[in-house]
Amino acid sequence: MKTVSPAATIRARHMLAALLALVVSSAAFGAASRKNVLFLFSDDLRVELGCYGTPGIRTPNIDTLAARSVRFERAYAQYPLCNPSRSSLLTGRYPTVTGVLDNRQWWGHDHPDWKSLPRFFKDHGYASLRTGKIFHGGIDDTDAWTEGGEKRDFTGPRRDNAPGQVPGNSDRIVVLEGDGEEHGDYRVATRAIDYLTRYKGGKQPFFLACGFSKPHSPPTAPKKMFDLYDPAKVPLPRDFAPRPTVPAGFPKFSVPARNSDLFIGRDASEEEARLVKRAYWASVSFMDAQVGRVLTALDRLGLRENTVIVFWGDHGYHLGEKGKWSKHYSLLEVGTRVPLLISAPGVAGNSQPCPRIVETLDLYPTLADLCGLPVPAGLNGVSLAPLLRHPNANWDRPAYSVTVIQDKLGRAVRTDKWRYAEWDESREGAVLFDCAKDPDELTNLAADPKFAATVKEMRGLLARLPGRTR
């Protein structure tokens, strides 16, 4: 047996130590050089912002972000309700696949092997940080967060104590004192700023999810935000109606009795409707101010150039269109279209609009792609990185949205030109709109024989929607 000298042993140990130090140093460098993620959520935000061309509304901070982002003109949520919508985004899967079709279910009960978006980043070495509403109503993926998770028990299939929509909230208007310092959204921004300050050193990249509750009902803002708007000048939608109605050709079962969750129990004169919409706009401006506080801190700390920023609005929202308020059950454009901004370091498309049809669930693979991480298998969405580089690139993917009305599954598909919806695969009560010629969706073409081929084509697209169809 060959004898190893003490000197050789010492040299070997030194070499091993140097090699380990190099590996650790390389890993640390790799972690430090990874892009951070700042994901800004707004609750119940329809596509009504200055950067989207809404005259009169004041959203200077989001507009400034949009000037440095790709602004997606036609992004769609997968469900017009918070928990199903967020579950799709945070798992990268359709509601028909997650099985989450209301505000009281937790996707992890039936799919314990799935990794949510924040858990995915945490498992890849990120500090996963939460402030505010990211999941829904006390539902949280506890193990997904390095900091900020809610320690709750989600062993059951449903969260029967999770809050749903409170009808009375939609009729309340809340005026805050000062800058709204005592409101939850102000504190959410303060906590986000604390996270940014503590993680600015770059030793560990961060995934920071920052969820604002406004403009979700009740509309809430400081008085100075209300003072920005003259109610008499707040515009009403072209298809405003003073009470819930069933437009010609629409499925009657999609409109339950008044005072149900669908319309949050409001009849509204034009004057009353302007006051409510003014309060909604004031809430949007309040939320915008909190976004501004976070982005100011990001810039002050020198983090902007290595941070992917996403701003997203949850799902659409009715403010009197067709006599409807809130978002419940709406498969119309105003109920499913959302604002979406993505600002990524070094992306050629920044500051440009993107006209392509995209979906909320595309954000999971997009963020993984932008941060150089392997995109998990099994996701239903695709990376939007090609559109970030070339916003007008060829793109031929439709967007799907679903809802449940009186135990009937409604499914909608949106293409470049058309919106089609049907319930439980029945032609009865189907709607077809030519979105290019009829952006307010006033004329239902589904029963017109001239559009039979289009209906057949759209039904074929709906057949591709994975998961539960009945």
N, C-alpha and C positions, 0 to 999 in steps of 0.2 A: 504494500500500500504506500502510495506516494505521500510524503510528508510536506505540509504547507507551512512555510515559514511565518512567524508572527508578523514580519514586515509585510508579507504578501496579503495576509489576512486583513491588516489595517488598511492597506491600499484598496482592497476589495470593498471593505466597508465604506471607505471614503467615496469610491466610485458609485456604490449603491445609493449612498446618501445624496450625492450630487444628482444622480438620475431621478430619484424621487423628488428632489427639490425642483428639477426642471419640469417634471410632470405636473407637480402642484402649481408651479409658476405659470405653465402653459394653460392649465385649466382655469386658473384665476384670471389670466389675461383674456381667455376666451369668454369667460363670464362677464368680465368688465366691458368687453367690446360688443357684447350683444345689445341689440336695441331694447330699450324699455318700451312699455305699453301704458298709455293713459287712455282708459275707456270711460267716456262720459255718457251716462244714461240720463234721459229725461222721460218722465212718465206722462203718458197720454198726450204727447206732442204731435199735433197734425203738421202737415207741411205748410206752415204759415210763419215764415221768418223773412227778414229783410233780404237775406242772400238768395231766397227762393222767389223773390220778386213780389212779395206781399206789400202793397203800398200802405204806409201809415204805421206799421208795427215797428217798435224800437228794440232791436236785438244787436247792438253794436259789437259785442264780444264774439258772438257766434258768427256774425258777418265777417269779422276780421279773421277768425279761424278759417272760414270758407275761402277767403282770398288766398290762403296758403294750402288748400286742400283740393282733392278731387271731390266735387259735389255731385252726388248721384241724384239725378232728376227723377228716376223711376225705380225706387227701392220699395220692397213690399214685405210686410210682416206676414207670418204664417198663420196668425190667429188674432182676431180683434179683441183680445183680452190679455191682461198682464201675465199671469202665470203660464198659460200655454205659449204665448209669444216669447217670453224670456226663456222658457225651457227649450224651445227650438233653437234660439240663439246660442244658449250656453251648452247645448249638447251637439249642435250641428245637424239636427234631425227634424223631420216634419212631425207635427202633432199626431198624425196618423201612425207614426212610428213610436214616438215617445209614449203615446197613450194618454197624454195630459190634455184634457179637453175642458177643464174648468179651473177655477182659482183655488181648489182645495186638494189637488193631487201633487205628489212628489214623484218626479220621474225616476229617482233612484231606487224606489221600492221594487219596481219590476225590472230594473236594469242596473243592478249593483256593480256590474263589471264596466260600465261606461265611465269615462272621465270627463267631468265638466271642463269648460274652458279654463277657469282659474286653477283647477286641479292639474290640468295638463301643463300649464306654465310652472306651477310649483314643483311638479315632478321633474321638470327640466332645469331646476336650479334657480328659478326666479323667486323673489320675495313676492308672494301673492297677497295683495292688500285690498281690504274691502272697507268702504265707507258708504253708508246710505243703502238705498233699496237696489239690490242687484237681482236676487231671486224674488220671491213674492210673499208678503203677508206672514212673516215668521218662518217661511220655508227657506232653508239654507243648506248648502252642501258644506257641512261643518269642516270636513277634512281638507277642503279646497284652499283654505286660507292660512297664510303665515300669521297674519294679524287681521282682526276685525270680524272673524266668524262668529255666528251665534251658536252657542252650545245648546242645541235642541235635540229631541228624540224624534226621529222620522222612521220608526220601524213599521208603522202601519201604512196601508195603501192610500189612505186619505187623511187630510188634515182637517177634520170636521170643525176645529176651532179657528181655522184660518179665516180672516175676515174677507167677505165679499164686498161688492159695491153697496154703499149705504145710500139709498135713494135720497134721503134728506140732504146729504152733502152737496148734491148738485144744485140745490136751491139756496144754499148759503153763500154769502160773500164775506170774506174775512179780510179786514184791514189791519196791518201790522204797524207797530210803532217804529220810529227810527229807520234803520236799514234792514230791519227784520232779524236782528242779532239773536233773538230768542227762538227763532223758527228752526226746525230741524234741518232744512236745506242749507241755512247759513252755517250750522255746526258741521254738516257734511263737508262743505268746502273747507272749513277750518281744519278738520281732521285730515283731509287730502293734502293740504299745505304742510301739515306736520309730517306726514309720510314722506313727501318730497324732500323736505329739509333733512330728515334723518337718513334717507337713502341716496342723497346726492353724491356721496363719495364714489359711487361706481363699483364698489367691491362686489356687489351682487345686483344684477339687473332686477327691475321690478315690473310687475303687472299690477297696476293700480286701477281698480274698478270703482268709479265714483258715481253713485246713483242719486239723482235729485227726484223728489216726489212731485214737483210741480211741472206743468200746470194741472195735474190731477185734481179732481174736485175734493173739497170745496176750493174754488178759486181764491187764492191767498197772495197778498203782496203788501208791501209798505204803501202808505198813502201817496208818497211821491211817485210811485209807479202808476197808480190810478190817475194821478194828475197829468200823466203824459197823454191821456186820451180823452177826447170829447165824445161822449156817447152818441151824440147826434151825427158824428162823422164816422162812426164805426160801421163798416159795410156789412150788409146781410147777404147771404148766398142767393144766387139767382133762383134757386128752387126752394127758398124758404117757405115754410108753411106754419101757420100759427098753432097747429095741433097735429098730433100723429095721424098720418094718413097712409093708405095703401095705394101707391101710384098704380096707374093702369098697367096691367100685365104683370105686376109683382105677385109673388106667392103670398096668399093671405095668411098662411100659418107663420110667416116670418114676422108678423106684427101681432103679438099677443095683446090682451086687454090693456087699456091705459093704466098707468100707475104701476106697471111692471118694470123690471130692470131694463127692458129694451129702450124705453123712452125716459126712464128716471122720473116719470110722473109729472111732466111739465107741459102745460099749455102756455104759450108765450105770445103776447102781442109783439109787434115790431119794436115798440119802446122797451118792453121787458127783455126781449132778445138782445137788443143792443147793449143793455146794461150787463147782461150775463157775458156777452162776448167781450165787452170792455174789461170785465174782471178776468176773463181768461187771458186776454192780451197782457194785462198787468202782471198776472202770474208768470207768463212767459218772460216778460222783462225782468222779473225778480230772479227767475232761474238763470237767465242770461247773465245777470250781475254776478251770480255765484260761479258760473263758468269763467267769467272774466277774472275773478279772484284767483282761481286755480291756475289759469294760463299765465297770469302775471307772475305768480310764484315760480312756475316752470321756467319762464324766461329769466327771472332774477337769479335763479340757481344754476343757470347755464345748461339746462337739461333738454331744451327743445331740439337741438341738432341730432340727438341720439334717441329720440322718443317717437314712436308711432302714436298718433292721436286719432281716436275715433269718437265721433259724436253721433248719437242715435236716439230716435224718438219713440221706441216701444211699439206703437201701432197707431192707426189713424184715429180720428175723433170727429163726431158730428156736432155742429153748432147751429142746428136748425134746418139743415138740408133735409128736404122732404118731411119736415116736421119732427125730425129725430134729433135727440141729444145724446151725448156720450158715444160709446163705441160698440156696445154689446150686440153681437150677432150680425154686424154689418159686413157683407161681402162686397160692398161698393168700393169705388176708388177712394173716397174720402175716409172710409173705415179701415183700409188696409195699407195705404201708401204712407211712407214714413220719411222724415228727413234723415239723410246719412252723409256724413263728411268723413273722409279719411285723409290724414296728412302723414305721409311717410318720408323719412329722410332720404334724399337723393332720388326721389321718384319724379320722372320727367313730366307726368301729367298734373302735378300740383298746380293749383289755381285754375283748373279747367273744369267745366261741367261734363258729366258723362250721361248720355241719353239712353244707355242700355238698360234692359230689364234685369234687376238683380234682386236677391232675397236676403232677408235677415240671417238665415242660417249659413250664408256664405262667409260670414265674418269669422267663424271659428277657423276654417282652413286658410283664410286670408291672413290672419294674424300669425298663425304658425308659419306660413310661407314667408311672410315679411321678416320674421325673426330668425329664419334659417333653421327651423325645427321641423322634424319629420311630421307630415300631416297624418293623423291617425286614420286607420282603415275604418270603413263603415259609416263615414259621414255622408249626408245627403247633399251638402253644399259643395261648392267649388271655390278655389282661390280667385279673388278679384284682382290679383296682382297684374295680369295682362291689361286690365282696364285702367289700372293706376298708371301704367307706363304709357298706354295709348287709349285714352278715354273713348275714342271713336272706332276702336278695333272691331272687327267682325265678332258678333256675339248673337247666338240664336237660342237662348235658354228662356223658357217661360217662367213665371212666378206663380206659386200656388198658395192659396189661403183657404182655411177651413173654419167652420164653426158648427155648433150644435144648437138646434132650435127645436124644442119640444120633442127631444129624442131623435130628431132627424138630422143627419149629418149633411151640412151644406159644404160644397166644394166649389172653389172658383179658380179659374186660370186666367192669367193676364199675359198677353203677347204684345208685340210692338203695336198692333192696331186694335185688338179686340179684348174685351172682358166678357167671360162667360161664367155663369154659376148655375148649379142645379142642386137638388136635395135628394139624397138617397138614390142617386142614379136614375131619377125620374125626369122625363121631359116636362111633366106638369110643373108649372111654376118656375121654369127656367128663365134666365135673363141673358140677353146678348146685347152688348153695347159696342158701337163703333166709336172708340175712344178718341180717334183723330177728329172726327166730325162732330161728336157729341160728348165733349169732356165732362159735362154736368150729368151725364147719364139720364137723360130725360125720355129717351125713346127706346123701348124694349123691342128688339128685332127678332127675338127667338122664335116667335110663331109665324113670321113672315116667310112664305115659301121661297122667296128670292134668296134667302140666307140659309137654306137647308144644308147646303154643302159646307158652309162655315160652321154651323152648329155641329155637323158630323165631325169636322176637323177638330173642333174644340173638345168635343166629347172624347175623341181619340187621345188628345193630350191629357185629359183628366184621368184616363185609364192608366196612365204611366205613374200617377201619384202612388208612391209605395205605402204599405201599411194598411191599416183598417180602411175599408171603403163603405162599410155599412154599420 
